[in-house]
Amino acid sequence: MKYSIHLLCLLFSFFAYSQATPNLDFETLENDQAAKWSSFGSDTYTIEVDTTIAYSGKNSGYIAYEGSTPDFKACSYSVPANYDGQKI
């Protein structure tokens, strides 16, 4: 009985302190764009969500070049800094 109570407390603490998983796989969309992702760089490139080719899940992202002078474009995701520990 004592071990059962300890196990229940351990499981409760695991689920109580678990954090939401970030949208790293382009599955959550807002206005046909990956939610909480941002882009920067040249306007001669576009960043789109691809629903036909995916590594995991149903979507993936790609950067397409549509200009005459090569430049750069990138996308980024900010990881929320709401962790309790000293290390990530």
N, C-alpha and C positions, 0 to 999 in steps of 0.2 A: 504494500500500500504506500509506503514511504517513497519507494522508487517511482510509482505511478504519479504521485503528486509532483515530484521533481521533474519528471518527463513532461508533464503538462505545463509546468511553469517555464521550462526551457522552450517548448514549442510556442507558447504564447509570446515569450519575449522575442523569438525569431520573427514571428509574423508582425508583431507590434512595431518593430524597428526596421522592417524592410522598407526600402525606398522604391519609388516608381521607376520603371525602366525607361531610359531616354529613347527618343525616336531616332535611333541610329540606322534603321533599315528602310526608311522612306515609306513606312506603312501608314502613318498618320498624315493625311493631306488636308490643306486649307487652300481653297481657290486653285485647285490642281497643282499645287506646289507642296513640297515636303514641309510639314509644320516645324517651326522653330529652327529651320536652317536658313542661313543667310549667304549671300554671294557678294563677291567684289572682283573688280578687274574690268577688262575691256567690254564695251557694249557689242563688239563684233562676235561675241560668243553667247550662246543661250544655255541655260541649265534647265533640264526637263526631267520629268519622272517617266520611266519606261515601264509599262505594264506587261510587256511580252518577254523580256529577258530579266531574270532575277537570280541572285545568288541564294538568298533565303527569303521566305515570305513571298509576296506577290509583286512587289515593286523594286525598282532600282533607279539610280540617278545617273545621268550622263551630261557631259558638256559637249556642245556642238559648235564648231567654228563656221561662221557665216560671213566672213569678210574677205578683204583682199590683202590686208597687211597683218601678218601674225602678231599676236600680242599674248596676253594671258587672261585667264578667268579661274576663279576658285570658289569653292563653297566651304562653309564652316558651320560647326555646331558648338555652341557654348555649353559645357558641362556645368550643371548647377553646383554651386559650392555650399551645399547644405549637408555636410557630413559631420559626424561627431568625432571621428578619430583625428590623429595627427598625420596620417598617411592615407593616400588614396590607393 
